[in-house]
């Protein structure tokens, strides 16, 4: 119940089958492999071509992935560690 008595909150649970089906229909891109392309840090003057980045000890970067559109029939191809957290909240809201 809310303080004003007019606002209500509803929690919706979506099972994996529904998430996978709609991710397939909506052609949502998901990670399938960790990016293994080396950085251009070794190239001379490479800092001119890249945007300013905070040092890694200040901001730990998330790993970069190669992505592909989700295909329910090939779900073992993708990097699914936990089905409950595979799709981020923004993607769940979109579905």
Buried (B, 14 or more C-beta within 10 A) or exposed (E): EEEEEEEEEEEEEEEEEEBBBBBBEEEBEBBBEEEEEEEEEEEEEEEEEEEEEEEEEEEEEEEEBEBBEBBEEEBEEBBBEEEEEBBEEEBBEEB
